[in-house]
Amino acid sequence: WEGLLQGRFSNCWQGVQRCHECVRRQETASFGRGDSWSIRAVRLVCEFNSDLWSFRNTTVHGNTAKEAQQKLRAAVEEQVRRLYDRYPILLARYPSVRAVPLDVRLRKPTLTLQMWLKQVAQQEKLTDIARMKAKMKEGSIIRFLLPRTVIARQEHFDSGQQEEAQWTAAYTLVRWVRRCLRFRSNVELPRAGIGDPG
């Protein structure tokens, strides 16, 4: 449909229309006119597309500059409200989204709100990057519990073998801790793992 709305028809339609006009001459209003059916059809579709675009612009942006400003302001306020509802957790070096109350924030000019929304979006991206870097650097608790020799060997494995090696090492470590605690204590640990069974 997008191609049709841009005026791109198949060239087969001209032959179909010609055949139709030959069979039903008296009922076809387009027969005998100077310009061909395909030219008029493309012109009508292009006019329809232009009218559709004008209607869309009027609906989205309004007829006048004042209407456009009002619609832009309403859209920006809605984005700000959604951001306050979502309440993203940013890095400590960035101010909280709710550091300024919502009613105070909405009294600011539209341009200021737009710039603030872009700034928060950048801060969210940087926060995600920092969290990913921290996760890669620190790893999980299983990686923390692994002996350094196992970590050095993991660098030579692919990801599937690496995960299996981590779980094997973690299981071995848990068994070792259980055994040590059993010898030093009369308390039996639950079979599910170290910690509270509940």
C-alpha positions in Angstrom: 0.0 0.0 0.0 2.9 2.4 0.6 4.0 2.1 -3.0 0.4 2.7 -4.2 0.0 5.8 -2.0 3.2 7.2 -3.5 1.7 6.8 -7.0 3.6 3.6 -8.1 1.2 1.4 -10.0 1.9 -1.9 -11.8 1.9 -1.4 -15.5 -0.5 -4.4 -15.8 -3.4 -2.3 -14.7 -3.4 -0.3 -17.9 -4.1 -3.4 -19.9 -6.8 -4.5 -17.5 -8.5 -1.1 -17.8 -8.3 -1.2 -21.6 -9.9 -4.6 -21.7 -12.6 -3.5 -19.4 -13.3 -0.4 -21.5 -13.6 -2.5 -24.7 -16.1 -4.8 -23.1 -18.3 -2.2 -21.4 -17.9 1.0 -23.5 -21.2 2.6 -22.7 -20.9 2.1 -18.9 -17.4 3.3 -18.6 -17.0 7.0 -18.1 -13.3 7.1 -18.8 -13.6 5.7 -22.4 -12.8 8.2 -25.1 -11.2 10.9 -22.9 -8.0 12.5 -23.9 -5.7 11.4 -21.0 -5.3 7.8 -20.2 -6.8 6.0 -17.2 -3.4 5.3 -15.6 -2.4 9.0 -15.6 -5.7 10.0 -14.0 -5.5 7.2 -11.4 -2.0 8.1 -10.4 -3.0 11.8 -10.1 -6.0 10.9 -7.9 -3.9 8.7 -5.6 -1.2 11.5 -5.3 -4.0 14.0 -4.5 -5.4 11.6 -1.9 -1.9 11.1 -0.4 -1.4 14.9 -0.2 -4.8 15.3 1.5 -4.0 12.5 3.9 -0.7 14.2 4.8 -2.4 17.6 5.3 -5.0 16.0 7.6 -2.3 14.2 9.6 -0.3 17.4 10.0 -3.4 19.3 11.1 -4.3 16.6 13.6 -0.8 16.2 15.0 0.5 19.8 14.9 -2.7 21.9 14.7 -3.8 24.6 12.2 -2.0 27.5 13.7 1.3 28.1 15.5 -0.5 28.5 18.8 -2.2 25.1 18.4 1.1 23.6 17.5 2.7 25.0 20.7 -0.2 23.7 22.8 0.0 20.2 21.3 3.8 20.2 21.7 3.5 21.3 25.3 0.9 18.5 26.0 3.1 15.9 24.5 6.2 17.0 26.5 4.2 17.1 29.7 3.0 13.6 29.1 6.6 12.4 28.6 7.6 14.1 31.8 4.7 12.4 33.7 5.6 9.0 32.3 9.2 9.5 33.3 8.2 10.4 36.9 5.9 7.2 36.9 8.7 5.0 35.6 11.3 6.6 38.0 14.6 5.3 36.6 17.4 4.7 39.1 20.4 6.6 37.9 24.0 6.6 39.0 24.7 8.5 42.3 26.5 11.3 40.5 23.3 12.3 38.7 20.4 14.0 40.5 17.3 11.9 41.0 14.4 12.4 38.6 12.2 13.2 41.5 14.6 15.7 43.0 12.3 18.4 41.8 8.6 17.8 42.5 6.4 17.1 39.4 4.2 20.2 39.8 7.3 22.4 40.0 8.9 20.7 37.0 5.8 21.2 34.9 5.9 24.9 35.5 9.1 25.2 33.6 9.2 26.2 29.9 8.7 23.6 27.1 12.2 24.0 25.8 13.7 23.4 29.3 11.6 20.3 29.7 12.7 19.0 26.3 16.3 19.5 27.2 15.8 17.9 30.6 14.2 14.8 29.0 17.2 14.4 26.6 19.6 14.8 29.5 17.8 12.1 31.5 17.8 9.8 28.5 21.6 10.3 28.2 22.0 9.7 31.9 20.0 6.4 31.6 22.3 5.2 28.8 25.4 6.0 30.7 24.0 4.3 33.8 23.3 1.2 31.8 26.8 1.2 30.4 28.3 1.7 33.9 26.2 -1.2 35.3 27.3 -3.5 32.4 31.0 -2.6 33.0 30.6 -3.2 36.7 29.0 -6.5 36.1 31.7 -7.6 33.7 34.4 -6.5 36.1 33.0 -7.9 39.3 31.1 -10.8 37.9 28.7 -12.9 40.0 29.1 -14.4 43.4 30.0 -17.7 41.8 33.0 -16.0 40.1 34.0 -14.5 43.4 34.0 -17.9 45.1 36.1 -19.6 42.4 39.8 -20.2 43.0 42.1 -18.1 40.8 43.4 -21.1 39.0 39.9 -21.9 37.8 39.4 -18.4 36.6 42.7 -18.5 34.7 41.6 -21.8 33.0 38.2 -20.3 32.1 39.8 -17.8 29.8 40.7 -20.7 27.5 37.2 -22.1 27.4 34.2 -21.0 25.3 31.1 -19.7 27.0 29.3 -23.0 27.4 32.3 -24.7 28.9 32.9 -21.7 31.1 29.5 -21.8 32.6 29.8 -25.5 33.3 33.2 -25.0 34.9 31.7 -22.3 37.1 28.9 -24.5 38.3 31.2 -27.4 38.9 33.7 -25.3 40.9 30.8 -23.7 42.9 29.4 -27.2 43.7 32.8 -28.4 44.7 33.3 -25.4 46.9 29.9 -25.8 48.6 30.7 -29.5 49.3 34.0 -28.5 50.8 32.4 -25.9 53.0 29.8 -28.4 54.2 32.4 -30.9 55.0 34.5 -28.4 57.0 31.4 -27.1 58.9 30.3 -30.7 59.8 33.7 -31.5 61.4 33.6 -28.3 63.5 30.0 -28.3 64.4 27.2 -30.6 65.4 24.7 -28.6 63.4 23.7 -30.4 60.1 23.3 -28.0 57.2 20.2 -28.6 54.9 20.8 -30.6 51.8 19.6 -27.8 49.5 22.6 -25.7 50.2 24.2 -23.4 52.8 21.9 -21.1 54.5 18.4 -21.0 55.9 16.2 -23.9 54.7 13.1 -21.7 54.8 
